[in-house]
Amino acid sequence: MGLSGLMSIANSALTAMTQALNVTGNNIANVNTPGYNQQNAILQVNTPNTAVGEANGTGVKLAYVQRQYDSYLQNQILLEQQNNGRQSELQATYTQIESAMNDQVGSGLSASITSFFNAWQDLSTNPETPEQRATVISDGKNILSQAAQIESQYDKIGQSIDKSVPDTVKQINTLANQINYYNTAVAQAQSGTAQQANDLLDQRQNALSELAKLVNFSTVDDKSGAVTVIVGEQNLVGIGNIVNPLSMQKQTDGKIQLSMNGQDITSKITGGSLGADVEIKNSAKSGLPAAMAGLRSTIAAITNMVNSIQAQGYDLSGKLGGNFFNPLSVSALNENSTTASVSSAIILDNSALAYKEYEVRFTGANTYSLYDIKNDRSTNGTLNGNSLTVDGMQITFAGTPKSGDVFKISPIATAIDNGKVLTTDPSQIAAASSPSAVPGGNGNALAMVAMSKQIIPALSYSTISEYYATVVTTIGNYADTANNSLTFSKNVLAQLQQQNAATSGVSLDEQAMNLVMYQKSYEAAAQIVNVTSSLMQTLVNLVR
């Protein structure tokens, strides 16, 4: 091999050690860079020279720079980040909903309802007292005022979500474009070589981590190094420079609809902050619609039943009592029909009201499925002429419905908005059960007190106060669950990130040892160069 071969070996060592020192220096420089995975210089013996009949070593080379990366652990982190993003949003929003109720400190609507019926109890002992009658009116107004405040807070929470979701969707689409850019860059960098585009892969992983905080997704790796990102069973990012943006629409009933590739994927968005916002805004079981329906059902029941009993009694003038509260009315919302409308929505029988909301989902021109939103049940029916009757309500349609048309029917939607105490004169309160008992009669006031303790089938077989207490407790339980789930998720995520740091993070102690090792190797290779140069000079001198 001779001195030239020895010099070549020394030069290969100098080159390889320089490259290894560069890798080590890069690791040290990025020790605090988020998402950076340690890189390792993988050295390999050069192809030996067999031209002279025996295998002679030709030195060393840097085969490739290895990215220290645990794909299983990184996937677990992405999954937990999706859960953490969801639980963070749920915890924050449920806390707001619970605070809006203001029942934790005993000054919420529950206390007002109790105070109202206690005022009727007090009135029954002193039915002629103007002051006590005025208290009944004042407490009735207080119920409606507090309910309106709570409803207003719910509306503000919903409006906040309406503003944040478009921003979230925009962030998701921005991240999709970034991931697509990295896909192209990685595929180009790795084309025709065994070397991975380590820094680009780290940057893409960072983008995936940010995406995981916003929405649930899965990924599929391609042999080119690109990754497909699947959201709602649609490709948000596809192979071949493809990005299918997510879009958001607000529906007529206020719910959020998410689409991709023309497909409605709302029901499939369950993770990240977006999944939480969709649940809070849309769910009739656990979201704002459920909380709002519980509140409105309570006020609707109070309104309807107090009016019913008030109408059966007699005031201080010996006249039958009128409505204490503004009576309920039926709200009919056309959610998507272009060929039909609701021409009339009335209450035929107040005693038959169930304080539930329905969707009339047409399956033909006069056939429909009546969907009970609260109980998640459907029954099929046929229009009688152009009308249907349910729970004492009659809904009449104009035009010709077609399959797919949907109308929302609610006797509670405006119970708070239209809520008003109509009885302004204390003498008009009907405390007596007969005109002959006026002015000292208290039979109707006692009937009002008895009603407050009555088990009402339409309110889940509970009293009015018990029903609302269940509404409050349910929201409180959701808030507690979200808080506990968030704490658990944070702990799990922290553990996974610690494991990942131990596996893929930069160890300064290890890098310090590598620096010394590669430095010594470099110095030794340099010494080979010196020795070889000296031998060559000696040989030159001998030839002279």
ZAMARGU-4260 file (C-alpha; in steps of 0.2 Angstrom, whole numbers, plus 5000, padded with zeros to 4 digits):
<rodrens>
0) 5000/5000/5000 | 5015/5012/5004 | 5016/5029/5011 | 5003/5036/5000 | 4990/5023/5006
5) 4995/5028/5024 | 4992/5046/5020 | 4975/5042/5013 | 4970/5033/5028 | 4975/5047/5039
10) 4966/5059/5028 | 4950/5049/5029 | 4951/5048/5048 | 4954/5067/5049 | 4938/5070/5037
15) 4927/5057/5047 | 4932/5064/5064 | 4929/5082/5058 | 4912/5077/5052 | 4908/5067/5069
20) 4914/5083/5079 | 4902/5093/5068 | 4887/5081/5073 | 4892/5082/5091 | 4893/5101/5090
25) 4876/5102/5082 | 4869/5091/5096 | 4876/5102/5109 | 4870/5118/5100 | 4852/5111/5100
30) 4852/5104/5118 | 4837/5116/5122 | 4829/5116/5105 | 4811/5110/5106 | 4808/5094/5097
35) 4826/5091/5092 | 4831/5073/5092 | 4849/5068/5096 | 4860/5064/5080 | 4873/5051/5081
40) 4888/5049/5069 | 4889/5032/5062 | 4906/5028/5056 | 4910/5014/5044 | 4926/5006/5038
45) 4931/5011/5020 | 4930/4998/5006 | 4946/4988/5007 | 4959/4988/4993 | 4960/4971/4985
50) 4970/4975/4970 | 4986/4968/4977 | 4979/4951/4981 | 4975/4955/4999 | 4962/4966/5008
55) 4971/4981/5014 | 4962/4994/5025 | 4959/5011/5017 | 4953/5020/5032 | 4936/5026/5039
60) 4921/5036/5033 | 4905/5044/5040 | 4892/5031/5034 | 4877/5042/5039 | 4870/5053/5053
65) 4857/5043/5063 | 4842/5051/5071 | 4839/5044/5088 | 4821/5042/5087 | 4808/5030/5095
70) 4793/5030/5083 | 4781/5021/5095 | 4785/5033/5109 | 4782/5048/5098 | 4765/5041/5092
75) 4760/5039/5110 | 4764/5057/5113 | 4754/5062/5098 | 4739/5053/5104 | 4741/5060/5122
80) 4743/5077/5115 | 4726/5075/5106 | 4718/5070/5122 | 4727/5083/5132 | 4721/5097/5120
85) 4703/5090/5122 | 4703/5089/5141 | 4711/5107/5142 | 4697/5114/5132 | 4684/5104/5141
90) 4690/5109/5158 | 4691/5127/5154 | 4673/5128/5146 | 4664/5117/5159 | 4672/5128/5172
95) 4664/5143/5164 | 4647/5134/5162 | 4647/5129/5180 | 4652/5147/5186 | 4638/5154/5175
100) 4625/5144/5186 | 4632/5152/5202 | 4624/5138/5212 | 4640/5133/5221 | 4639/5148/5233
105) 4620/5145/5236 | 4615/5161/5227 | 4610/5154/5210 | 4593/5149/5202 | 4590/5135/5214
110) 4589/5147/5229 | 4578/5158/5219 | 4566/5144/5215 | 4565/5139/5233 | 4563/5157/5238
115) 4548/5159/5226 | 4538/5144/5232 | 4542/5149/5250 | 4534/5165/5247 | 4518/5156/5241
120) 4520/5146/5258 | 4521/5162/5268 | 4506/5170/5257 | 4495/5155/5262 | 4497/5160/5280
125) 4493/5178/5277 | 4483/5179/5260 | 4477/5196/5263 | 4494/5204/5266 | 4499/5216/5252
130) 4518/5214/5257 | 4518/5196/5255 | 4509/5196/5239 | 4522/5209/5233 | 4536/5197/5238
135) 4528/5183/5227 | 4529/5195/5212 | 4546/5200/5216 | 4553/5182/5218 | 4545/5178/5202
140) 4554/5192/5193 | 4570/5186/5202 | 4568/5169/5194 | 4567/5175/5177 | 4581/5188/5179
145) 4593/5175/5185 | 4588/5163/5172 | 4591/5177/5159 | 4608/5180/5166 | 4613/5162/5165
150) 4606/5160/5147 | 4616/5176/5143 | 4632/5168/5150 | 4629/5152/5140 | 4626/5163/5124
155) 4643/5172/5127 | 4652/5155/5130 | 4644/5149/5113 | 4649/5165/5104 | 4667/5163/5111
160) 4668/5146/5103 | 4660/5152/5087 | 4675/5164/5086 | 4689/5152/5091 | 4684/5137/5080
165) 4687/5147/5064 | 4704/5152/5071 | 4708/5133/5075 | 4703/5128/5058 | 4714/5141/5051
170) 4729/5134/5061 | 4725/5116/5056 | 4726/5121/5038 | 4742/5131/5040 | 4750/5116/5049
175) 4744/5105/5035 | 4753/5115/5022 | 4768/5115/5033 | 4768/5096/5035 | 4765/5095/5016
180) 4780/5106/5013 | 4791/5095/5024 | 4784/5080/5015 | 4791/5086/4999 | 4807/5092/5006
185) 4810/5076/5015 | 4806/5065/5000 | 4818/5076/4989 | 4832/5076/5002 | 4831/5057/5005
190) 4829/5052/4986 | 4843/5041/4980 | 4852/5041/4997 | 4852/5031/5013 | 4854/5047/5023
195) 4839/5053/5032 | 4834/5072/5032 | 4835/5072/5051 | 4832/5091/5054 | 4817/5091/5042
200) 4810/5076/5050 | 4811/5084/5067 | 4803/5100/5060 | 4789/5090/5053 | 4786/5081/5070
205) 4785/5097/5078 | 4771/5102/5066 | 4762/5086/5070 | 4764/5089/5088 | 4756/5106/5086
210) 4742/5098/5076 | 4739/5085/5089 | 4734/5099/5101 | 4720/5105/5089 | 4712/5089/5082
215) 4713/5070/5082 | 4721/5062/5067 | 4731/5046/5062 | 4746/5045/5051 | 4753/5033/5038
220) 4771/5033/5033 | 4776/5032/5015 | 4792/5023/5009 | 4798/5040/5001 | 4798/5048/5018
225) 4782/5057/5017 | 4768/5055/5029 | 4749/5055/5026 | 4738/5064/5039 | 4721/5057/5041
230) 4707/5068/5049 | 4689/5062/5050 | 4693/5047/5038 | 4699/5060/5025 | 4717/5065/5020
235) 4721/5081/5027 | 4738/5079/5019 | 4741/5066/5006 | 4756/5060/4996 | 4760/5069/4980
240) 4759/5087/4987 | 4740/5086/4992 | 4732/5096/5005 | 4713/5095/5008 | 4708/5110/5019
245) 4696/5108/5033 | 4681/5120/5033 | 4669/5125/5046 | 4650/5131/5044 | 4638/5137/5057
250) 4622/5129/5055 | 4604/5137/5057 | 4602/5130/5074 | 4619/5137/5080 | 4629/5120/5079
255) 4646/5118/5071 | 4648/5108/5055 | 4666/5103/5049 | 4669/5097/5031 | 4683/5090/5021
260) 4682/5085/5003 | 4664/5090/5003 | 4661/5077/5017 | 4653/5081/5034 | 4666/5074/5046
265) 4659/5083/5062 | 4655/5067/5071 | 4672/5061/5069 | 4681/5076/5076 | 4683/5071/5094
270) 4701/5075/5100 | 4711/5091/5102 | 4704/5108/5107 | 4693/5107/5091 | 4685/5091/5097
275) 4681/5098/5113 | 4673/5114/5105 | 4662/5103/5094 | 4656/5093/5109 | 4652/5109/5119
280) 4643/5117/5105 | 4634/5103/5098 | 4630/5089/5111 | 4613/5088/5117 | 4619/5076/5130
285) 4635/5085/5137 | 4637/5102/5129 | 4629/5119/5129 | 4613/5113/5121 | 4610/5101/5136
290) 4614/5114/5149 | 4603/5127/5139 | 4589/5114/5138 | 4590/5110/5156 | 4589/5128/5161
295) 4574/5132/5149 | 4565/5116/5153 | 4565/5122/5172 | 4559/5139/5168 | 4546/5132/5155
300) 4539/5120/5169 | 4538/5134/5182 | 4530/5146/5169 | 4517/5133/5163 | 4512/5125/5180
305) 4511/5141/5190 | 4500/5149/5176 | 4489/5133/5177 | 4486/5134/5196 | 4485/5153/5195
310) 4471/5152/5183 | 4461/5140/5194 | 4461/5152/5209 | 4453/5169/5213 | 4461/5185/5217
315) 4456/5198/5230 | 4442/5205/5219 | 4435/5187/5218 | 4440/5186/5199 | 4448/5171/5192
320) 4467/5173/5191 | 4475/5176/5174 | 4492/5171/5169 | 4506/5175/5182 | 4520/5173/5169
325) 4519/5176/5150 | 4513/5159/5143 | 4524/5148/5133 | 4524/5147/5114 | 4531/5135/5102
330) 4547/5139/5092 | 4548/5131/5075 | 4565/5132/5066 | 4567/5128/5047 | 4585/5120/5047
335) 4587/5116/5029 | 4570/5115/5019 | 4568/5126/5003 | 4551/5119/4998 | 4541/5119/5014
340) 4539/5130/5030 | 4530/5130/5046 | 4514/5140/5044 | 4508/5138/5062 | 4515/5131/5078
345) 4503/5132/5093 | 4500/5124/5110 | 4483/5115/5110 | 4485/5107/5128 | 4497/5115/5141
350) 4494/5100/5152 | 4502/5089/5139 | 4518/5098/5137 | 4533/5088/5140 | 4546/5102/5140
355) 4556/5093/5126 | 4563/5098/5109 | 4561/5088/5093 | 4567/5087/5076 | 4554/5083/5062
360) 4565/5074/5049 | 4555/5071/5034 | 4557/5055/5024 | 4544/5060/5011 | 4531/5073/5007
365) 4520/5068/5022 | 4530/5055/5031 | 4543/5059/5044 | 4554/5053/5059 | 4551/5063/5075
370) 4567/5064/5084 | 4567/5067/5103 | 4583/5077/5105 | 4584/5074/5124 | 4581/5056/5124
375) 4590/5052/5108 | 4574/5042/5101 | 4565/5043/5085 | 4547/5038/5081 | 4540/5037/5063
380) 4524/5046/5058 | 4513/5053/5044 | 4506/5071/5043 | 4487/5072/5047 | 4483/5083/5032
385) 4497/5095/5033 | 4499/5094/5052 | 4507/5084/5066 | 4503/5084/5085 | 4515/5080/5099
390) 4515/5083/5118 | 4500/5095/5116 | 4508/5105/5102 | 4501/5106/5084 | 4513/5110/5070
395) 4506/5114/5053 | 4517/5115/5037 | 4515/5125/5021 | 4522/5120/5005 | 4528/5102/5001
400) 4541/5094/5012 | 4554/5083/5004 | 4565/5069/5010 | 4579/5076/5021 | 4570/5092/5026
405) 4572/5095/5045 | 4562/5107/5057 | 4566/5109/5075 | 4551/5111/5086 | 4553/5118/5104
410) 4541/5124/5117 | 4555/5129/5128 | 4567/5139/5116 | 4559/5156/5121 | 4554/5152/5139
415) 4567/5164/5145 | 4568/5176/5131 | 4549/5179/5132 | 4549/5177/5151 | 4539/5190/5160
420) 4529/5192/5176 | 4512/5198/5170 | 4504/5200/5187 | 4510/5217/5192 | 4496/5221/5205
425) 4498/5211/5221 | 4479/5210/5223 | 4478/5200/5207 | 4487/5185/5214 | 4474/5171/5215
430) 4477/5164/5233 | 4459/5158/5236 | 4452/5142/5229 | 4434/5149/5228 | 4426/5167/5227
435) 4417/5164/5243 | 4434/5162/5252 | 4440/5179/5247 | 4449/5188/5255 | 4456/5176/5267
440) 4456/5160/5257 | 4472/5151/5254 | 4467/5135/5245 | 4475/5140/5229 | 4491/5146/5237
445) 4493/5129/5246 | 4490/5121/5229 | 4504/5131/5222 | 4515/5125/5237 | 4510/5107/5234
450) 4514/5109/5215 | 4532/5113/5220 | 4533/5097/5229 | 4525/5087/5215 | 4534/5073/5205
455) 4532/5078/5187 | 4534/5064/5174 | 4540/5077/5161 | 4554/5082/5172 | 4562/5065/5174
460) 4550/5060/5188 | 4556/5074/5199 | 4551/5090/5207 | 4555/5106/5199 | 4569/5110/5212
465) 4576/5092/5210 | 4576/5093/5191 | 4586/5109/5191 | 4597/5102/5205 | 4601/5087/5193
470) 4605/5100/5179 | 4617/5109/5190 | 4625/5093/5197 | 4627/5085/5179 | 4637/5100/5174
475) 4647/5100/5190 | 4651/5082/5187 | 4656/5086/5169 | 4667/5100/5176 | 4675/5088/5189
480) 4678/5074/5176 | 4686/5086/5164 | 4697/5093/5178 | 4702/5076/5184 | 4705/5070/5166
485) 4716/5085/5162 | 4727/5081/5178 | 4728/5063/5173 | 4732/5068/5155 | 4745/5080/5160
490) 4754/5067/5171 | 4754/5054/5157 | 4760/5067/5144 | 4774/5072/5156 | 4779/5054/5159
495) 4779/5051/5140 | 4790/5066/5136 | 4802/5062/5150 | 4804/5045/5142 | 4806/5053/5125
500) 4819/5065/5132 | 4829/5050/5140 | 4828/5041/5123 | 4830/5055/5110 | 4835/5070/5120
505) 4853/5077/5120 | 4864/5071/5134 | 4878/5084/5137 | 4888/5071/5147 | 4887/5059/5132
510) 4892/5073/5120 | 4906/5079/5131 | 4913/5061/5130 | 4911/5061/5111 | 4920/5077/5110
515) 4935/5070/5119 | 4934/5054/5109 | 4933/5062/5092 | 4946/5075/5097 | 4959/5061/5102
520) 4955/5052/5086 | 4958/5068/5076 | 4974/5071/5085 | 4980/5053/5082 | 4976/5054/5064
525) 4985/5071/5063 | 5000/5062/5070 | 4999/5049/5057 | 5000/5063/5044 | 5015/5070/5053
530) 5024/5053/5053 | 5020/5049/5035 | 5026/5066/5030 | 5042/5064/5039 | 5045/5047/5031
535) 5041/5054/5014 | 5054/5067/5017 | 5067/5054/5023 | 5063/5044/5007 | 5066/5060/4996
540) 5082/5063/5005 | 5088/5046/5002 | 5084/5046/4984 | 5095/5062/4982
</rodrens>
